[in-house]
Amino acid sequence: MAGDKDFCKEVNVKPFAYAISLINGKWKMHILFWLWKKEVLRYSELKRALGSVTHKMLSSQLKELETSGIIIRTEYPQVPPKVEYSLSAIGQSMMPILQSLCKWGTENIPDDWEMQ
């Protein structure tokens, strides 16, 4: 339809698309949630908190979040190696969004809902 292109031009979707691109991924919001709640976590602690995430998936999601500037990876030169993750200032600025999602979930969760 010719009108579809005009309709889309009326709305600037770019900021929304950018924001979603940063958090898009099965585990990214979960990672951000745990870093919000615990502030600093080691890789093994994140993996344990997330449960069924694979090593490959967790590593790639962490790398993408770090590349986007949302989390900070701190590596300590010791044996065995120690790596910690925390939210950057940009990541911290996203926490009101997570807080709103948690509030919405609290207000709307069905009594019989079970985590998968």
Backbone atoms as SQL, in Angstrom:
CREATE TABLE atoms (id INTEGER PRIMARY KEY, chain TEXT, resi INTEGER, resn TEXT, atom TEXT, x REAL, y REAL, z REAL);
INSERT INTO atoms VALUES
  (1, 'A', 1, 'MET', 'N', 0.824, -1.187, 0.000),
  (2, 'A', 1, 'MET', 'CA', 0.000, 0.000, 0.000),
  (3, 'A', 1, 'MET', 'C', 0.867, 1.250, 0.000),
  (4, 'A', 2, 'ALA', 'N', 0.479, 2.217, -0.753),
  (5, 'A', 2, 'ALA', 'CA', 1.241, 3.461, -0.850),
  (6, 'A', 2, 'ALA', 'C', 1.206, 4.235, 0.468),
  (7, 'A', 3, 'GLY', 'N', 0.099, 4.175, 1.182),
  (8, 'A', 3, 'GLY', 'CA', -0.061, 4.916, 2.425),
  (9, 'A', 3, 'GLY', 'C', 0.799, 4.395, 3.566),
  (10, 'A', 4, 'ASP', 'N', 1.257, 3.146, 3.488),
  (11, 'A', 4, 'ASP', 'CA', 2.057, 2.560, 4.555),
  (12, 'A', 4, 'ASP', 'C', 3.365, 3.318, 4.771),
  (13, 'A', 5, 'LYS', 'N', 4.030, 3.708, 3.681),
  (14, 'A', 5, 'LYS', 'CA', 5.299, 4.436, 3.808),
  (15, 'A', 5, 'LYS', 'C', 5.078, 5.792, 4.454),
  (16, 'A', 6, 'ASP', 'N', 3.999, 6.467, 4.086),
  (17, 'A', 6, 'ASP', 'CA', 3.692, 7.767, 4.687),
  (18, 'A', 6, 'ASP', 'C', 3.411, 7.612, 6.181),
  (19, 'A', 7, 'PHE', 'N', 2.696, 6.573, 6.531),
  (20, 'A', 7, 'PHE', 'CA', 2.361, 6.318, 7.937),
  (21, 'A', 7, 'PHE', 'C', 3.641, 6.148, 8.758),
  (22, 'A', 8, 'CYS', 'N', 4.573, 5.361, 8.256),
  (23, 'A', 8, 'CYS', 'CA', 5.813, 5.086, 8.986),
  (24, 'A', 8, 'CYS', 'C', 6.692, 6.333, 9.096),
  (25, 'A', 9, 'LYS', 'N', 6.618, 7.220, 8.114),
  (26, 'A', 9, 'LYS', 'CA', 7.414, 8.450, 8.159),
  (27, 'A', 9, 'LYS', 'C', 6.922, 9.401, 9.242),
  (28, 'A', 10, 'GLU', 'N', 5.666, 9.260, 9.658),
  (29, 'A', 10, 'GLU', 'CA', 5.104, 10.132, 10.687),
  (30, 'A', 10, 'GLU', 'C', 5.651, 9.816, 12.075),
  (31, 'A', 11, 'VAL', 'N', 6.209, 8.633, 12.246),
  (32, 'A', 11, 'VAL', 'CA', 6.696, 8.190, 13.550),
  (33, 'A', 11, 'VAL', 'C', 8.204, 7.962, 13.462),
  (34, 'A', 12, 'ASN', 'N', 8.942, 8.576, 14.368),
  (35, 'A', 12, 'ASN', 'CA', 10.384, 8.359, 14.414),
  (36, 'A', 12, 'ASN', 'C', 10.660, 7.118, 15.259),
  (37, 'A', 13, 'VAL', 'N', 10.838, 5.990, 14.595),
  (38, 'A', 13, 'VAL', 'CA', 11.042, 4.724, 15.286),
  (39, 'A', 13, 'VAL', 'C', 12.510, 4.506, 15.655),
  (40, 'A', 14, 'LYS', 'N', 13.410, 5.338, 15.144),
  (41, 'A', 14, 'LYS', 'CA', 14.847, 5.125, 15.323),
  (42, 'A', 14, 'LYS', 'C', 15.284, 5.051, 16.800),
  (43, 'A', 15, 'PRO', 'N', 14.853, 5.972, 17.683),
  (44, 'A', 15, 'PRO', 'CA', 15.279, 5.848, 19.090),
  (45, 'A', 15, 'PRO', 'C', 14.801, 4.552, 19.745),
  (46, 'A', 16, 'PHE', 'N', 13.561, 4.154, 19.451),
  (47, 'A', 16, 'PHE', 'CA', 13.031, 2.902, 19.994),
  (48, 'A', 16, 'PHE', 'C', 13.821, 1.714, 19.460),
  (49, 'A', 17, 'ALA', 'N', 14.053, 1.696, 18.153),
  (50, 'A', 17, 'ALA', 'CA', 14.785, 0.592, 17.523),
  (51, 'A', 17, 'ALA', 'C', 16.197, 0.489, 18.098),
  (52, 'A', 18, 'TYR', 'N', 16.836, 1.637, 18.337),
  (53, 'A', 18, 'TYR', 'CA', 18.178, 1.635, 18.919),
  (54, 'A', 18, 'TYR', 'C', 18.152, 1.038, 20.325),
  (55, 'A', 19, 'ALA', 'N', 17.233, 1.507, 21.154),
  (56, 'A', 19, 'ALA', 'CA', 17.149, 1.011, 22.536),
  (57, 'A', 19, 'ALA', 'C', 16.896, -0.493, 22.562),
  (58, 'A', 20, 'ILE', 'N', 15.973, -0.952, 21.733),
  (59, 'A', 20, 'ILE', 'CA', 15.660, -2.383, 21.693),
  (60, 'A', 20, 'ILE', 'C', 16.863, -3.181, 21.187),
  (61, 'A', 21, 'SER', 'N', 17.606, -2.628, 20.244),
  (62, 'A', 21, 'SER', 'CA', 18.768, -3.350, 19.714),
  (63, 'A', 21, 'SER', 'C', 19.805, -3.620, 20.803),
  (64, 'A', 22, 'LEU', 'N', 19.874, -2.757, 21.801),
  (65, 'A', 22, 'LEU', 'CA', 20.845, -2.930, 22.884),
  (66, 'A', 22, 'LEU', 'C', 20.453, -4.028, 23.857),
  (67, 'A', 23, 'ILE', 'N', 19.163, -4.230, 24.042),
  (68, 'A', 23, 'ILE', 'CA', 18.700, -5.208, 25.038),
  (69, 'A', 23, 'ILE', 'C', 18.049, -6.425, 24.410),
  (70, 'A', 24, 'ASN', 'N', 18.019, -6.469, 23.074),
  (71, 'A', 24, 'ASN', 'CA', 17.426, -7.591, 22.369),
  (72, 'A', 24, 'ASN', 'C', 18.308, -8.822, 22.543),
  (73, 'A', 25, 'GLY', 'N', 17.737, -9.892, 22.946),
  (74, 'A', 25, 'GLY', 'CA', 18.462, -11.131, 23.184),
  (75, 'A', 25, 'GLY', 'C', 17.794, -11.846, 24.342),
  (76, 'A', 26, 'LYS', 'N', 17.792, -13.138, 24.277),
  (77, 'A', 26, 'LYS', 'CA', 17.049, -13.933, 25.260),
  (78, 'A', 26, 'LYS', 'C', 17.475, -13.659, 26.704),
  (79, 'A', 27, 'TRP', 'N', 18.744, -13.372, 26.937),
  (80, 'A', 27, 'TRP', 'CA', 19.256, -13.297, 28.302),
  (81, 'A', 27, 'TRP', 'C', 19.660, -11.903, 28.756),
  (82, 'A', 28, 'LYS', 'N', 19.713, -10.928, 27.865),
  (83, 'A', 28, 'LYS', 'CA', 20.242, -9.607, 28.234),
  (84, 'A', 28, 'LYS', 'C', 19.456, -8.941, 29.360),
  (85, 'A', 29, 'MET', 'N', 18.147, -8.948, 29.280),
  (86, 'A', 29, 'MET', 'CA', 17.356, -8.315, 30.335),
  (87, 'A', 29, 'MET', 'C', 17.527, -9.060, 31.667),
  (88, 'A', 30, 'HIS', 'N', 17.682, -10.369, 31.608),
  (89, 'A', 30, 'HIS', 'CA', 17.915, -11.157, 32.821),
  (90, 'A', 30, 'HIS', 'C', 19.268, -10.791, 33.438),
  (91, 'A', 31, 'ILE', 'N', 20.279, -10.642, 32.584),
  (92, 'A', 31, 'ILE', 'CA', 21.607, -10.247, 33.053),
  (93, 'A', 31, 'ILE', 'C', 21.529, -8.878, 33.724),
  (94, 'A', 32, 'LEU', 'N', 20.867, -7.941, 33.054),
  (95, 'A', 32, 'LEU', 'CA', 20.732, -6.594, 33.615),
  (96, 'A', 32, 'LEU', 'C', 19.979, -6.619, 34.944),
  (97, 'A', 33, 'PHE', 'N', 18.947, -7.439, 35.035),
  (98, 'A', 33, 'PHE', 'CA', 18.186, -7.561, 36.283),
  (99, 'A', 33, 'PHE', 'C', 19.100, -7.989, 37.428),
  (100, 'A', 34, 'TRP', 'N', 19.893, -9.041, 37.206),
  (101, 'A', 34, 'TRP', 'CA', 20.751, -9.551, 38.278),
  (102, 'A', 34, 'TRP', 'C', 21.844, -8.557, 38.642),
  (103, 'A', 35, 'LEU', 'N', 22.397, -7.860, 37.655),
  (104, 'A', 35, 'LEU', 'CA', 23.417, -6.855, 37.970),
  (105, 'A', 35, 'LEU', 'C', 22.797, -5.659, 38.695),
  (106, 'A', 36, 'TRP', 'N', 21.552, -5.354, 38.399),
  (107, 'A', 36, 'TRP', 'CA', 20.831, -4.296, 39.106),
  (108, 'A', 36, 'TRP', 'C', 20.636, -4.687, 40.567),
  (109, 'A', 37, 'LYS', 'N', 20.241, -5.925, 40.800),
  (110, 'A', 37, 'LYS', 'CA', 19.945, -6.379, 42.155),
  (111, 'A', 37, 'LYS', 'C', 21.195, -6.660, 42.982),
  (112, 'A', 38, 'LYS', 'N', 22.244, -7.177, 42.347),
  (113, 'A', 38, 'LYS', 'CA', 23.448, -7.594, 43.093),
  (114, 'A', 38, 'LYS', 'C', 24.634, -6.637, 42.927),
  (115, 'A', 39, 'GLU', 'N', 24.550, -5.702, 41.997),
  (116, 'A', 39, 'GLU', 'CA', 25.563, -4.683, 41.704),
  (117, 'A', 39, 'GLU', 'C', 26.821, -5.214, 41.029),
  (118, 'A', 40, 'VAL', 'N', 27.466, -6.219, 41.604),
  (119, 'A', 40, 'VAL', 'CA', 28.675, -6.807, 41.012),
  (120, 'A', 40, 'VAL', 'C', 28.541, -8.321, 41.095),
  (121, 'A', 41, 'LEU', 'N', 28.759, -8.970, 39.951),
  (122, 'A', 41, 'LEU', 'CA', 28.700, -10.436, 39.923),
  (123, 'A', 41, 'LEU', 'C', 29.846, -10.988, 39.097),
  (124, 'A', 42, 'ARG', 'N', 30.375, -12.115, 39.547),
  (125, 'A', 42, 'ARG', 'CA', 31.359, -12.843, 38.750),
  (126, 'A', 42, 'ARG', 'C', 30.612, -13.663, 37.710),
  (127, 'A', 43, 'TYR', 'N', 31.335, -14.089, 36.701),
  (128, 'A', 43, 'TYR', 'CA', 30.731, -14.869, 35.617),
  (129, 'A', 43, 'TYR', 'C', 29.976, -16.082, 36.165),
  (130, 'A', 44, 'SER', 'N', 30.616, -16.834, 37.056),
  (131, 'A', 44, 'SER', 'CA', 29.991, -18.053, 37.597),
  (132, 'A', 44, 'SER', 'C', 28.719, -17.730, 38.388),
  (133, 'A', 45, 'GLU', 'N', 28.700, -16.598, 39.082),
  (134, 'A', 45, 'GLU', 'CA', 27.508, -16.196, 39.827),
  (135, 'A', 45, 'GLU', 'C', 26.358, -15.852, 38.880),
  (136, 'A', 46, 'LEU', 'N', 26.678, -15.159, 37.790),
  (137, 'A', 46, 'LEU', 'CA', 25.661, -14.850, 36.783),
  (138, 'A', 46, 'LEU', 'C', 25.106, -16.123, 36.165),
  (139, 'A', 47, 'LYS', 'N', 26.004, -17.036, 35.821),
  (140, 'A', 47, 'LYS', 'CA', 25.572, -18.296, 35.203),
  (141, 'A', 47, 'LYS', 'C', 24.654, -19.069, 36.150),
  (142, 'A', 48, 'ARG', 'N', 25.002, -19.103, 37.402),
  (143, 'A', 48, 'ARG', 'CA', 24.178, -19.791, 38.405),
  (144, 'A', 48, 'ARG', 'C', 22.810, -19.109, 38.558),
  (145, 'A', 49, 'ALA', 'N', 22.801, -17.778, 38.587),
  (146, 'A', 49, 'ALA', 'CA', 21.550, -17.032, 38.743),
  (147, 'A', 49, 'ALA', 'C', 20.617, -17.244, 37.548),
  (148, 'A', 50, 'LEU', 'N', 21.195, -17.387, 36.356),
  (149, 'A', 50, 'LEU', 'CA', 20.394, -17.519, 35.141),
  (150, 'A', 50, 'LEU', 'C', 19.924, -18.946, 34.893),
  (151, 'A', 51, 'GLY', 'N', 20.556, -19.903, 35.508),
  (152, 'A', 51, 'GLY', 'CA', 20.099, -21.286, 35.386),
  (153, 'A', 51, 'GLY', 'C', 20.494, -21.964, 34.092),
  (154, 'A', 52, 'SER', 'N', 19.581, -22.033, 33.135),
  (155, 'A', 52, 'SER', 'CA', 19.781, -22.884, 31.955),
  (156, 'A', 52, 'SER', 'C', 20.559, -22.235, 30.813),
  (157, 'A', 53, 'VAL', 'N', 21.132, -21.071, 31.011),
  (158, 'A', 53, 'VAL', 'CA', 21.890, -20.423, 29.941),
  (159, 'A', 53, 'VAL', 'C', 23.171, -21.217, 29.668),
  (160, 'A', 54, 'THR', 'N', 23.527, -21.331, 28.386),
  (161, 'A', 54, 'THR', 'CA', 24.769, -22.021, 28.028),
  (162, 'A', 54, 'THR', 'C', 25.951, -21.066, 28.173),
  (163, 'A', 55, 'HIS', 'N', 27.140, -21.637, 28.290),
  (164, 'A', 55, 'HIS', 'CA', 28.363, -20.828, 28.385),
  (165, 'A', 55, 'HIS', 'C', 28.502, -19.931, 27.158),
  (166, 'A', 56, 'LYS', 'N', 28.295, -20.496, 25.979),
  (167, 'A', 56, 'LYS', 'CA', 28.434, -19.739, 24.733),
  (168, 'A', 56, 'LYS', 'C', 27.457, -18.568, 24.683),
  (169, 'A', 57, 'MET', 'N', 26.206, -18.822, 25.058),
  (170, 'A', 57, 'MET', 'CA', 25.185, -17.780, 25.021),
  (171, 'A', 57, 'MET', 'C', 25.492, -16.678, 26.034),
  (172, 'A', 58, 'LEU', 'N', 25.835, -17.059, 27.262),
  (173, 'A', 58, 'LEU', 'CA', 26.131, -16.068, 28.293),
  (174, 'A', 58, 'LEU', 'C', 27.333, -15.225, 27.885),
  (175, 'A', 59, 'SER', 'N', 28.361, -15.865, 27.386),
  (176, 'A', 59, 'SER', 'CA', 29.562, -15.132, 26.958),
  (177, 'A', 59, 'SER', 'C', 29.239, -14.130, 25.858),
  (178, 'A', 60, 'SER', 'N', 28.452, -14.552, 24.879),
  (179, 'A', 60, 'SER', 'CA', 28.141, -13.646, 23.767),
  (180, 'A', 60, 'SER', 'C', 27.239, -12.498, 24.217),
  (181, 'A', 61, 'GLN', 'N', 26.269, -12.779, 25.087),
  (182, 'A', 61, 'GLN', 'CA', 25.371, -11.724, 25.572),
  (183, 'A', 61, 'GLN', 'C', 26.154, -10.721, 26.423),
  (184, 'A', 62, 'LEU', 'N', 27.061, -11.207, 27.271),
  (185, 'A', 62, 'LEU', 'CA', 27.894, -10.309, 28.070),
  (186, 'A', 62, 'LEU', 'C', 28.785, -9.449, 27.184),
  (187, 'A', 63, 'LYS', 'N', 29.369, -10.060, 26.162),
  (188, 'A', 63, 'LYS', 'CA', 30.240, -9.325, 25.245),
  (189, 'A', 63, 'LYS', 'C', 29.465, -8.220, 24.532),
  (190, 'A', 64, 'GLU', 'N', 28.243, -8.534, 24.087),
  (191, 'A', 64, 'GLU', 'CA', 27.421, -7.535, 23.404),
  (192, 'A', 64, 'GLU', 'C', 27.038, -6.396, 24.348),
  (193, 'A', 65, 'LEU', 'N', 26.677, -6.720, 25.579),
  (194, 'A', 65, 'LEU', 'CA', 26.335, -5.683, 26.555),
  (195, 'A', 65, 'LEU', 'C', 27.543, -4.809, 26.880),
  (196, 'A', 66, 'GLU', 'N', 28.718, -5.422, 26.934),
  (197, 'A', 66, 'GLU', 'CA', 29.941, -4.667, 27.195),
  (198, 'A', 66, 'GLU', 'C', 30.272, -3.762, 26.003),
  (199, 'A', 67, 'THR', 'N', 30.169, -4.299, 24.804),
  (200, 'A', 67, 'THR', 'CA', 30.442, -3.520, 23.590),
  (201, 'A', 67, 'THR', 'C', 29.493, -2.331, 23.475),
  (202, 'A', 68, 'SER', 'N', 28.248, -2.525, 23.902),
  (203, 'A', 68, 'SER', 'CA', 27.250, -1.451, 23.868),
  (204, 'A', 68, 'SER', 'C', 27.460, -0.423, 24.973),
  (205, 'A', 69, 'GLY', 'N', 28.354, -0.713, 25.908),
  (206, 'A', 69, 'GLY', 'CA', 28.630, 0.215, 26.993),
  (207, 'A', 69, 'GLY', 'C', 27.631, 0.137, 28.140),
  (208, 'A', 70, 'ILE', 'N', 26.839, -0.936, 28.186),
  (209, 'A', 70, 'ILE', 'CA', 25.812, -1.072, 29.216),
  (210, 'A', 70, 'ILE', 'C', 26.366, -1.704, 30.488),
  (211, 'A', 71, 'ILE', 'N', 27.344, -2.597, 30.321),
  (212, 'A', 71, 'ILE', 'CA', 27.983, -3.204, 31.488),
  (213, 'A', 71, 'ILE', 'C', 29.487, -2.971, 31.425),
  (214, 'A', 72, 'ILE', 'N', 30.106, -3.129, 32.569),
  (215, 'A', 72, 'ILE', 'CA', 31.561, -2.999, 32.686),
  (216, 'A', 72, 'ILE', 'C', 32.117, -4.356, 33.082),
  (217, 'A', 73, 'ARG', 'N', 33.127, -4.778, 32.361),
  (218, 'A', 73, 'ARG', 'CA', 33.826, -6.029, 32.660),
  (219, 'A', 73, 'ARG', 'C', 35.154, -5.660, 33.303),
  (220, 'A', 74, 'THR', 'N', 35.378, -6.131, 34.520),
  (221, 'A', 74, 'THR', 'CA', 36.624, -5.854, 35.225),
  (222, 'A', 74, 'THR', 'C', 37.370, -7.162, 35.410),
  (223, 'A', 75, 'GLU', 'N', 38.569, -7.208, 34.844),
  (224, 'A', 75, 'GLU', 'CA', 39.392, -8.419, 34.926),
  (225, 'A', 75, 'GLU', 'C', 40.540, -8.170, 35.893),
  (226, 'A', 76, 'TYR', 'N', 40.709, -9.083, 36.831),
  (227, 'A', 76, 'TYR', 'CA', 41.775, -8.974, 37.819),
  (228, 'A', 76, 'TYR', 'C', 42.898, -9.930, 37.436),
  (229, 'A', 77, 'PRO', 'N', 44.143, -9.422, 37.375),
  (230, 'A', 77, 'PRO', 'CA', 45.281, -10.261, 36.981),
  (231, 'A', 77, 'PRO', 'C', 45.732, -11.149, 38.138),
  (232, 'A', 78, 'GLN', 'N', 45.110, -12.292, 38.241),
  (233, 'A', 78, 'GLN', 'CA', 45.461, -13.241, 39.291),
  (234, 'A', 78, 'GLN', 'C', 45.220, -14.653, 38.771),
  (235, 'A', 79, 'VAL', 'N', 45.677, -15.629, 39.543),
  (236, 'A', 79, 'VAL', 'CA', 45.463, -17.025, 39.190),
  (237, 'A', 79, 'VAL', 'C', 44.660, -17.666, 40.312),
  (238, 'A', 80, 'PRO', 'N', 43.501, -18.258, 40.011),
  (239, 'A', 80, 'PRO', 'CA', 42.846, -18.278, 38.707),
  (240, 'A', 80, 'PRO', 'C', 42.277, -16.901, 38.355),
  (241, 'A', 81, 'PRO', 'N', 42.043, -16.659, 37.059),
  (242, 'A', 81, 'PRO', 'CA', 41.546, -15.344, 36.640),
  (243, 'A', 81, 'PRO', 'C', 40.210, -15.011, 37.308),
  (244, 'A', 82, 'LYS', 'N', 40.049, -13.750, 37.629),
  (245, 'A', 82, 'LYS', 'CA', 38.806, -13.288, 38.247),
  (246, 'A', 82, 'LYS', 'C', 38.242, -12.171, 37.375),
  (247, 'A', 83, 'VAL', 'N', 36.972, -12.327, 36.974),
  (248, 'A', 83, 'VAL', 'CA', 36.297, -11.321, 36.153),
  (249, 'A', 83, 'VAL', 'C', 34.983, -10.977, 36.831),
  (250, 'A', 84, 'GLU', 'N', 34.720, -9.685, 36.962),
  (251, 'A', 84, 'GLU', 'CA', 33.470, -9.225, 37.546),
  (252, 'A', 84, 'GLU', 'C', 32.737, -8.329, 36.556),
  (253, 'A', 85, 'TYR', 'N', 31.415, -8.344, 36.664),
  (254, 'A', 85, 'TYR', 'CA', 30.567, -7.527, 35.813),
  (255, 'A', 85, 'TYR', 'C', 29.721, -6.613, 36.675),
  (256, 'A', 86, 'SER', 'N', 29.511, -5.396, 36.176),
  (257, 'A', 86, 'SER', 'CA', 28.659, -4.432, 36.856),
  (258, 'A', 86, 'SER', 'C', 28.015, -3.539, 35.799),
  (259, 'A', 87, 'LEU', 'N', 27.025, -2.780, 36.211),
  (260, 'A', 87, 'LEU', 'CA', 26.363, -1.860, 35.296),
  (261, 'A', 87, 'LEU', 'C', 27.204, -0.600, 35.122),
  (262, 'A', 88, 'SER', 'N', 27.293, -0.107, 33.902),
  (263, 'A', 88, 'SER', 'CA', 27.939, 1.176, 33.648),
  (264, 'A', 88, 'SER', 'C', 26.941, 2.283, 33.974),
  (265, 'A', 89, 'ALA', 'N', 27.338, 3.529, 33.817),
  (266, 'A', 89, 'ALA', 'CA', 26.413, 4.650, 34.024),
  (267, 'A', 89, 'ALA', 'C', 25.232, 4.551, 33.050),
  (268, 'A', 90, 'ILE', 'N', 25.508, 4.147, 31.814),
  (269, 'A', 90, 'ILE', 'CA', 24.426, 3.980, 30.835),
  (270, 'A', 90, 'ILE', 'C', 23.506, 2.852, 31.274),
  (271, 'A', 91, 'GLY', 'N', 24.085, 1.757, 31.741),
  (272, 'A', 91, 'GLY', 'CA', 23.284, 0.644, 32.244),
  (273, 'A', 91, 'GLY', 'C', 22.439, 1.063, 33.433),
  (274, 'A', 92, 'GLN', 'N', 23.032, 1.827, 34.338),
  (275, 'A', 92, 'GLN', 'CA', 22.286, 2.321, 35.503),
  (276, 'A', 92, 'GLN', 'C', 21.109, 3.191, 35.065),
  (277, 'A', 93, 'SER', 'N', 21.312, 3.951, 33.991),
  (278, 'A', 93, 'SER', 'CA', 20.241, 4.845, 33.530),
  (279, 'A', 93, 'SER', 'C', 19.053, 4.071, 32.959),
  (280, 'A', 94, 'MET', 'N', 19.252, 2.782, 32.659),
  (281, 'A', 94, 'MET', 'CA', 18.156, 1.936, 32.166),
  (282, 'A', 94, 'MET', 'C', 17.346, 1.309, 33.303),
  (283, 'A', 95, 'MET', 'N', 17.826, 1.388, 34.521),
  (284, 'A', 95, 'MET', 'CA', 17.187, 0.676, 35.620),
  (285, 'A', 95, 'MET', 'C', 15.774, 1.168, 35.948),
  (286, 'A', 96, 'PRO', 'N', 15.445, 2.440, 35.768),
  (287, 'A', 96, 'PRO', 'CA', 14.039, 2.823, 35.961),
  (288, 'A', 96, 'PRO', 'C', 13.089, 2.060, 35.023),
  (289, 'A', 97, 'ILE', 'N', 13.574, 1.686, 33.845),
  (290, 'A', 97, 'ILE', 'CA', 12.763, 0.896, 32.913),
  (291, 'A', 97, 'ILE', 'C', 12.530, -0.497, 33.501),
  (292, 'A', 98, 'LEU', 'N', 13.598, -1.123, 34.010),
  (293, 'A', 98, 'LEU', 'CA', 13.451, -2.438, 34.648),
  (294, 'A', 98, 'LEU', 'C', 12.558, -2.345, 35.879),
  (295, 'A', 99, 'GLN', 'N', 12.725, -1.274, 36.635),
  (296, 'A', 99, 'GLN', 'CA', 11.902, -1.099, 37.827),
  (297, 'A', 99, 'GLN', 'C', 10.427, -0.983, 37.441),
  (298, 'A', 100, 'SER', 'N', 10.136, -0.275, 36.369),
  (299, 'A', 100, 'SER', 'CA', 8.752, -0.161, 35.890),
  (300, 'A', 100, 'SER', 'C', 8.215, -1.514, 35.440),
  (301, 'A', 101, 'LEU', 'N', 9.046, -2.303, 34.757),
  (302, 'A', 101, 'LEU', 'CA', 8.625, -3.647, 34.343),
  (303, 'A', 101, 'LEU', 'C', 8.329, -4.528, 35.556),
  (304, 'A', 102, 'CYS', 'N', 9.193, -4.443, 36.575),
  (305, 'A', 102, 'CYS', 'CA', 8.971, -5.234, 37.793),
  (306, 'A', 102, 'CYS', 'C', 7.687, -4.805, 38.491),
  (307, 'A', 103, 'LYS', 'N', 7.441, -3.505, 38.552),
  (308, 'A', 103, 'LYS', 'CA', 6.220, -2.998, 39.184),
  (309, 'A', 103, 'LYS', 'C', 4.994, -3.485, 38.418),
  (310, 'A', 104, 'TRP', 'N', 5.061, -3.387, 37.084),
  (311, 'A', 104, 'TRP', 'CA', 3.947, -3.857, 36.259),
  (312, 'A', 104, 'TRP', 'C', 3.712, -5.345, 36.492),
  (313, 'A', 105, 'GLY', 'N', 4.803, -6.130, 36.524),
  (314, 'A', 105, 'GLY', 'CA', 4.691, -7.571, 36.764),
  (315, 'A', 105, 'GLY', 'C', 4.069, -7.877, 38.110),
  (316, 'A', 106, 'THR', 'N', 4.478, -7.145, 39.132),
  (317, 'A', 106, 'THR', 'CA', 3.919, -7.337, 40.472),
  (318, 'A', 106, 'THR', 'C', 2.418, -7.078, 40.480),
  (319, 'A', 107, 'GLU', 'N', 2.002, -6.050, 39.770),
  (320, 'A', 107, 'GLU', 'CA', 0.587, -5.662, 39.753),
  (321, 'A', 107, 'GLU', 'C', -0.279, -6.555, 38.863),
  (322, 'A', 108, 'ASN', 'N', 0.341, -7.255, 37.926),
  (323, 'A', 108, 'ASN', 'CA', -0.448, -7.988, 36.925),
  (324, 'A', 108, 'ASN', 'C', -0.213, -9.494, 36.857),
  (325, 'A', 109, 'ILE', 'N', 0.670, -10.022, 37.686),
  (326, 'A', 109, 'ILE', 'CA', 0.988, -11.446, 37.624),
  (327, 'A', 109, 'ILE', 'C', -0.227, -12.281, 38.065),
  (328, 'A', 110, 'PRO', 'N', -0.621, -13.237, 37.261),
  (329, 'A', 110, 'PRO', 'CA', -1.730, -14.112, 37.673),
  (330, 'A', 110, 'PRO', 'C', -1.310, -14.984, 38.868),
  (331, 'A', 111, 'ASP', 'N', -2.248, -15.311, 39.722),
  (332, 'A', 111, 'ASP', 'CA', -1.959, -16.129, 40.909),
  (333, 'A', 111, 'ASP', 'C', -1.367, -17.486, 40.550),
  (334, 'A', 112, 'ASP', 'N', -1.745, -18.024, 39.393),
  (335, 'A', 112, 'ASP', 'CA', -1.308, -19.376, 39.026),
  (336, 'A', 112, 'ASP', 'C', -0.098, -19.386, 38.079),
  (337, 'A', 113, 'TRP', 'N', 0.550, -18.225, 37.871),
  (338, 'A', 113, 'TRP', 'CA', 1.689, -18.186, 36.951),
  (339, 'A', 113, 'TRP', 'C', 2.901, -18.853, 37.566),
  (340, 'A', 114, 'GLU', 'N', 3.560, -19.691, 36.773),
  (341, 'A', 114, 'GLU', 'CA', 4.769, -20.404, 37.213),
  (342, 'A', 114, 'GLU', 'C', 5.931, -20.031, 36.312),
  (343, 'A', 115, 'MET', 'N', 7.116, -19.847, 36.894),
  (344, 'A', 115, 'MET', 'CA', 8.309, -19.602, 36.080),
  (345, 'A', 115, 'MET', 'C', 8.673, -20.864, 35.329),
  (346, 'A', 116, 'GLN', 'N', 9.140, -20.704, 34.112),
  (347, 'A', 116, 'GLN', 'CA', 9.541, -21.845, 33.283),
  (348, 'A', 116, 'GLN', 'C', 10.941, -22.282, 33.629);
